[in-house]
Amino acid sequence: MSKNFFLILQLQIALDERGLTSLVRKQITLKLVNAKCYICKKKLS
């Protein structure tokens, strides 16, 4: 996994600790999933 993925994960955890709304968390999670899919597609192609 890329270094960026871990940075985003750390950011997500930091935001979680601040108690952000679930909507924001969902958006971040969605971006993470999309990024992972993009990386996987690049590897496959």
ABEGO torsion letter per residue (X at the ends): XBAAAAAAAAAAAAAAAAGBBAAAAAAAAAAAAAAAAAAAAAAAX
